Amino acid sequence: MQVLFSAIMGIVQGLSEFLPISSSGHLLLAERLLSLVGYDVSSSKSLMIMLHMGTLVAVAAVFIKDWLNMLRHPIKDRTLLLLFLASLPALFAVILLGDFIDSTFTGWFLGPAFLITALFLVLAEKISRKTEKSSDEVSLKNAGAMGLFQAVALLPGVSRSGSTLLGGLISGLSRRSAAKFSFLMSAPAILGSFLVELKDVFESGNMSTLFSFDILIGTAFAAISGFFAIRYMLRLIEKISFNKFAIYVAIVGIITIIFQLTGFAGFPPIVQ
């Protein structure tokens, strides 16, 4: 059964990392709900680390040509510089507000955070449909705006891809360019999280747990589902309405708040 649970968590991570619905929020939600039917959360730390690795593989695979071009022409291609600048707000937020951000991973702010994501997506849809002129080339202003919104998305339940899409659209990017840069931004964010969590596991002497069969299965499902989620969004980003995702996330948020108010499955209350 643990293999099945790991596969489910892998699919949740892969899809929700790149669809604008919040991977961290859905993983917290899935973990608590699956624990009701026997999911052993004792290995969840190791699983989460490897799920991040799976989605990192997905980003690398989809944009392999872009990564190679960045590395071959780091001066001519400014993307690496822009990705670095876009990552700074989240880094500063972790340094300044690390304890508060860590506290939200207990799930106490999860329901309201999902509703924030829904609001961001509604705003993104309105802005993208009203803007007559948009740019296909990412500028320093775009990278800065998307970086600021990525810092907000450190809270579980606030979608990183949804937030950064809104930042890109507000600063004048086209939907497709904002989506692509958002996905590229996920690589340093995921890598940073992976390395921090890996350090903790290494210091605890539990490195061998990362390579158990069930965790490797979860990693593979995260990579495969993440790959298809990216391809789906890039192909349909011009046509699909963010409002559809907003409705879904709003429903999830309301249900989560009900869970929190009732204490269902051990969900912590909103007021701490």
Contacts in CASP RR format, 6 or more apart in sequence:
PFRMAT RR
TARGET T0000
AUTHOR 0000-0000-0000
METHOD contacts of the structure
MODEL  1
MQVLFSAIMGIVQGLSEFLPISSSGHLLLAERLLSLVGYDVSSSKSLMIM
LHMGTLVAVAAVFIKDWLNMLRHPIKDRTLLLLFLASLPALFAVILLGDF
IDSTFTGWFLGPAFLITALFLVLAEKISRKTEKSSDEVSLKNAGAMGLFQ
AVALLPGVSRSGSTLLGGLISGLSRRSAAKFSFLMSAPAILGSFLVELKD
VFESGNMSTLFSFDILIGTAFAAISGFFAIRYMLRLIEKISFNKFAIYVA
IVGIITIIFQLTGFAGFPPIVQ
1 38 0 8 1.000
1 39 0 8 1.000
2 39 0 8 1.000
2 40 0 8 1.000
2 43 0 8 1.000
2 214 0 8 1.000
3 213 0 8 1.000
3 214 0 8 1.000
3 217 0 8 1.000
5 34 0 8 1.000
5 38 0 8 1.000
5 39 0 8 1.000
5 40 0 8 1.000
5 214 0 8 1.000
6 47 0 8 1.000
6 214 0 8 1.000
6 215 0 8 1.000
6 217 0 8 1.000
6 218 0 8 1.000
6 221 0 8 1.000
7 217 0 8 1.000
7 218 0 8 1.000
7 221 0 8 1.000
8 30 0 8 1.000
8 34 0 8 1.000
9 27 0 8 1.000
9 30 0 8 1.000
9 31 0 8 1.000
9 34 0 8 1.000
9 47 0 8 1.000
9 51 0 8 1.000
9 218 0 8 1.000
9 222 0 8 1.000
10 51 0 8 1.000
10 218 0 8 1.000
10 219 0 8 1.000
10 221 0 8 1.000
10 222 0 8 1.000
10 225 0 8 1.000
11 221 0 8 1.000
11 222 0 8 1.000
11 225 0 8 1.000
12 23 0 8 1.000
12 26 0 8 1.000
12 27 0 8 1.000
12 30 0 8 1.000
13 23 0 8 1.000
13 26 0 8 1.000
13 27 0 8 1.000
13 51 0 8 1.000
13 52 0 8 1.000
13 54 0 8 1.000
13 55 0 8 1.000
13 222 0 8 1.000
13 225 0 8 1.000
13 226 0 8 1.000
14 23 0 8 1.000
14 51 0 8 1.000
14 54 0 8 1.000
14 55 0 8 1.000
14 58 0 8 1.000
14 221 0 8 1.000
14 222 0 8 1.000
14 223 0 8 1.000
14 225 0 8 1.000
14 226 0 8 1.000
14 229 0 8 1.000
15 21 0 8 1.000
15 225 0 8 1.000
15 226 0 8 1.000
15 229 0 8 1.000
16 22 0 8 1.000
16 23 0 8 1.000
16 25 0 8 1.000
16 26 0 8 1.000
16 27 0 8 1.000
16 159 0 8 1.000
17 23 0 8 1.000
17 55 0 8 1.000
17 160 0 8 1.000
17 161 0 8 1.000
17 186 0 8 1.000
17 190 0 8 1.000
17 222 0 8 1.000
17 226 0 8 1.000
17 229 0 8 1.000
18 55 0 8 1.000
18 58 0 8 1.000
18 161 0 8 1.000
18 183 0 8 1.000
18 186 0 8 1.000
18 226 0 8 1.000
18 229 0 8 1.000
18 230 0 8 1.000
18 233 0 8 1.000
19 161 0 8 1.000
19 229 0 8 1.000
19 232 0 8 1.000
19 233 0 8 1.000
19 245 0 8 1.000
20 117 0 8 1.000
20 121 0 8 1.000
20 159 0 8 1.000
20 161 0 8 1.000
20 162 0 8 1.000
20 165 0 8 1.000
20 242 0 8 1.000
20 245 0 8 1.000
20 249 0 8 1.000
21 117 0 8 1.000
21 159 0 8 1.000
21 245 0 8 1.000
21 248 0 8 1.000
21 249 0 8 1.000
21 252 0 8 1.000
22 113 0 8 1.000
22 114 0 8 1.000
22 117 0 8 1.000
22 153 0 8 1.000
22 156 0 8 1.000
22 157 0 8 1.000
22 158 0 8 1.000
22 159 0 8 1.000
22 160 0 8 1.000
22 249 0 8 1.000
23 55 0 8 1.000
23 159 0 8 1.000
23 160 0 8 1.000
24 105 0 8 1.000
24 156 0 8 1.000
24 157 0 8 1.000
25 110 0 8 1.000
25 113 0 8 1.000
25 114 0 8 1.000
25 156 0 8 1.000
25 157 0 8 1.000
26 157 0 8 1.000
26 252 0 8 1.000
27 48 0 8 1.000
27 51 0 8 1.000
27 156 0 8 1.000
28 105 0 8 1.000
28 107 0 8 1.000
28 110 0 8 1.000
28 156 0 8 1.000
28 157 0 8 1.000
29 110 0 8 1.000
29 252 0 8 1.000
29 256 0 8 1.000
31 39 0 8 1.000
31 41 0 8 1.000
31 44 0 8 1.000
32 265 0 8 1.000
32 266 0 8 1.000
32 267 0 8 1.000
33 265 0 8 1.000
35 41 0 8 1.000
35 265 0 8 1.000
36 265 0 8 1.000
43 209 0 8 1.000
43 212 0 8 1.000
43 214 0 8 1.000
43 215 0 8 1.000
45 197 0 8 1.000
45 200 0 8 1.000
45 201 0 8 1.000
46 201 0 8 1.000
46 206 0 8 1.000
46 209 0 8 1.000
46 210 0 8 1.000
46 212 0 8 1.000
46 215 0 8 1.000
47 214 0 8 1.000
47 215 0 8 1.000
47 218 0 8 1.000
48 197 0 8 1.000
49 194 0 8 1.000
49 197 0 8 1.000
49 198 0 8 1.000
49 201 0 8 1.000
49 210 0 8 1.000
50 210 0 8 1.000
50 215 0 8 1.000
50 216 0 8 1.000
50 218 0 8 1.000
50 219 0 8 1.000
50 222 0 8 1.000
51 218 0 8 1.000
51 219 0 8 1.000
51 222 0 8 1.000
52 190 0 8 1.000
52 193 0 8 1.000
52 194 0 8 1.000
52 197 0 8 1.000
53 194 0 8 1.000
53 219 0 8 1.000
53 222 0 8 1.000
54 219 0 8 1.000
54 220 0 8 1.000
54 222 0 8 1.000
54 223 0 8 1.000
54 226 0 8 1.000
55 186 0 8 1.000
55 190 0 8 1.000
55 222 0 8 1.000
55 223 0 8 1.000
55 226 0 8 1.000
56 187 0 8 1.000
56 190 0 8 1.000
56 191 0 8 1.000
56 194 0 8 1.000
57 223 0 8 1.000
58 222 0 8 1.000
58 223 0 8 1.000
58 224 0 8 1.000
58 226 0 8 1.000
58 227 0 8 1.000
58 229 0 8 1.000
58 230 0 8 1.000
59 183 0 8 1.000
59 184 0 8 1.000
59 186 0 8 1.000
59 187 0 8 1.000
59 190 0 8 1.000
59 230 0 8 1.000
60 67 0 8 1.000
60 187 0 8 1.000
61 223 0 8 1.000
61 227 0 8 1.000
62 183 0 8 1.000
62 227 0 8 1.000
62 230 0 8 1.000
62 231 0 8 1.000
62 234 0 8 1.000
63 180 0 8 1.000
63 183 0 8 1.000
63 184 0 8 1.000
66 79 0 8 1.000
66 184 0 8 1.000
69 77 0 8 1.000
70 77 0 8 1.000
70 79 0 8 1.000
70 80 0 8 1.000
71 80 0 8 1.000
74 80 0 8 1.000
74 81 0 8 1.000
79 138 0 8 1.000
79 184 0 8 1.000
82 138 0 8 1.000
82 140 0 8 1.000
82 142 0 8 1.000
82 143 0 8 1.000
82 181 0 8 1.000
83 143 0 8 1.000
83 184 0 8 1.000
83 185 0 8 1.000
83 187 0 8 1.000
83 188 0 8 1.000
84 188 0 8 1.000
85 140 0 8 1.000
85 143 0 8 1.000
85 144 0 8 1.000
85 147 0 8 1.000
86 143 0 8 1.000
86 144 0 8 1.000
86 146 0 8 1.000
86 147 0 8 1.000
86 150 0 8 1.000
86 181 0 8 1.000
86 185 0 8 1.000
87 147 0 8 1.000
87 150 0 8 1.000
87 185 0 8 1.000
87 188 0 8 1.000
87 189 0 8 1.000
88 147 0 8 1.000
89 144 0 8 1.000
89 147 0 8 1.000
89 148 0 8 1.000
89 150 0 8 1.000
89 151 0 8 1.000
90 147 0 8 1.000
90 150 0 8 1.000
90 151 0 8 1.000
90 154 0 8 1.000
90 189 0 8 1.000
92 151 0 8 1.000
93 101 0 8 1.000
93 151 0 8 1.000
93 154 0 8 1.000
94 101 0 8 1.000
94 154 0 8 1.000
101 154 0 8 1.000
101 155 0 8 1.000
103 272 0 8 1.000
104 110 0 8 1.000
104 113 0 8 1.000
104 155 0 8 1.000
104 156 0 8 1.000
105 156 0 8 1.000
106 268 0 8 1.000
107 156 0 8 1.000
107 267 0 8 1.000
107 268 0 8 1.000
108 260 0 8 1.000
108 268 0 8 1.000
108 269 0 8 1.000
108 270 0 8 1.000
108 272 0 8 1.000
109 155 0 8 1.000
109 156 0 8 1.000
109 157 0 8 1.000
109 270 0 8 1.000
110 156 0 8 1.000
110 157 0 8 1.000
110 253 0 8 1.000
110 256 0 8 1.000
110 260 0 8 1.000
110 267 0 8 1.000
111 157 0 8 1.000
111 253 0 8 1.000
111 254 0 8 1.000
111 256 0 8 1.000
111 257 0 8 1.000
111 260 0 8 1.000
111 270 0 8 1.000
112 253 0 8 1.000
112 257 0 8 1.000
112 270 0 8 1.000
113 155 0 8 1.000
113 156 0 8 1.000
113 157 0 8 1.000
113 158 0 8 1.000
114 157 0 8 1.000
114 249 0 8 1.000
114 250 0 8 1.000
114 252 0 8 1.000
114 253 0 8 1.000
114 256 0 8 1.000
115 249 0 8 1.000
115 250 0 8 1.000
115 253 0 8 1.000
115 254 0 8 1.000
116 155 0 8 1.000
116 157 0 8 1.000
116 158 0 8 1.000
117 157 0 8 1.000
117 158 0 8 1.000
117 159 0 8 1.000
117 162 0 8 1.000
117 163 0 8 1.000
117 246 0 8 1.000
117 249 0 8 1.000
118 246 0 8 1.000
118 247 0 8 1.000
118 249 0 8 1.000
118 250 0 8 1.000
118 253 0 8 1.000
119 246 0 8 1.000
120 149 0 8 1.000
120 158 0 8 1.000
120 159 0 8 1.000
120 162 0 8 1.000
120 163 0 8 1.000
120 166 0 8 1.000
121 159 0 8 1.000
121 162 0 8 1.000
121 166 0 8 1.000
121 242 0 8 1.000
121 243 0 8 1.000
121 245 0 8 1.000
121 246 0 8 1.000
121 249 0 8 1.000
122 242 0 8 1.000
122 243 0 8 1.000
122 246 0 8 1.000
123 166 0 8 1.000
124 162 0 8 1.000
124 165 0 8 1.000
124 166 0 8 1.000
124 169 0 8 1.000
124 242 0 8 1.000
125 241 0 8 1.000
125 242 0 8 1.000
125 243 0 8 1.000
125 246 0 8 1.000
127 166 0 8 1.000
127 169 0 8 1.000
127 170 0 8 1.000
128 134 0 8 1.000
128 169 0 8 1.000
128 175 0 8 1.000
128 242 0 8 1.000
131 169 0 8 1.000
131 172 0 8 1.000
133 172 0 8 1.000
134 169 0 8 1.000
134 172 0 8 1.000
134 173 0 8 1.000
134 174 0 8 1.000
134 175 0 8 1.000
134 177 0 8 1.000
135 142 0 8 1.000
135 172 0 8 1.000
135 173 0 8 1.000
135 174 0 8 1.000
135 177 0 8 1.000
136 173 0 8 1.000
136 174 0 8 1.000
136 176 0 8 1.000
136 177 0 8 1.000
137 177 0 8 1.000
138 173 0 8 1.000
138 177 0 8 1.000
138 181 0 8 1.000
139 171 0 8 1.000
141 171 0 8 1.000
142 167 0 8 1.000
142 168 0 8 1.000
142 171 0 8 1.000
142 172 0 8 1.000
142 173 0 8 1.000
142 178 0 8 1.000
142 181 0 8 1.000
143 181 0 8 1.000
144 171 0 8 1.000
145 167 0 8 1.000
145 168 0 8 1.000
145 170 0 8 1.000
145 171 0 8 1.000
146 164 0 8 1.000
146 167 0 8 1.000
146 168 0 8 1.000
146 171 0 8 1.000
146 178 0 8 1.000
146 181 0 8 1.000
146 182 0 8 1.000
146 185 0 8 1.000
147 164 0 8 1.000
147 167 0 8 1.000
147 185 0 8 1.000
148 167 0 8 1.000
149 163 0 8 1.000
149 164 0 8 1.000
149 166 0 8 1.000
149 167 0 8 1.000
149 168 0 8 1.000
150 160 0 8 1.000
150 163 0 8 1.000
150 164 0 8 1.000
150 185 0 8 1.000
150 189 0 8 1.000
152 158 0 8 1.000
152 163 0 8 1.000
153 159 0 8 1.000
153 160 0 8 1.000
153 162 0 8 1.000
153 163 0 8 1.000
153 164 0 8 1.000
159 249 0 8 1.000
160 182 0 8 1.000
160 186 0 8 1.000
160 189 0 8 1.000
161 179 0 8 1.000
161 182 0 8 1.000
161 183 0 8 1.000
161 186 0 8 1.000
161 233 0 8 1.000
162 182 0 8 1.000
162 242 0 8 1.000
164 178 0 8 1.000
164 181 0 8 1.000
164 182 0 8 1.000
164 185 0 8 1.000
165 175 0 8 1.000
165 178 0 8 1.000
165 179 0 8 1.000
165 182 0 8 1.000
165 242 0 8 1.000
167 178 0 8 1.000
168 178 0 8 1.000
168 181 0 8 1.000
168 182 0 8 1.000
169 175 0 8 1.000
169 178 0 8 1.000
173 181 0 8 1.000
175 237 0 8 1.000
175 238 0 8 1.000
176 234 0 8 1.000
176 237 0 8 1.000
176 238 0 8 1.000
179 233 0 8 1.000
179 234 0 8 1.000
179 237 0 8 1.000
180 234 0 8 1.000
183 230 0 8 1.000
183 233 0 8 1.000
183 234 0 8 1.000
201 207 0 8 1.000
201 209 0 8 1.000
201 210 0 8 1.000
209 215 0 8 1.000
233 240 0 8 1.000
256 267 0 8 1.000
257 270 0 8 1.000
258 264 0 8 1.000
259 265 0 8 1.000
259 267 0 8 1.000
260 267 0 8 1.000
260 268 0 8 1.000
260 269 0 8 1.000
260 270 0 8 1.000
261 269 0 8 1.000
261 270 0 8 1.000
263 269 0 8 1.000
END
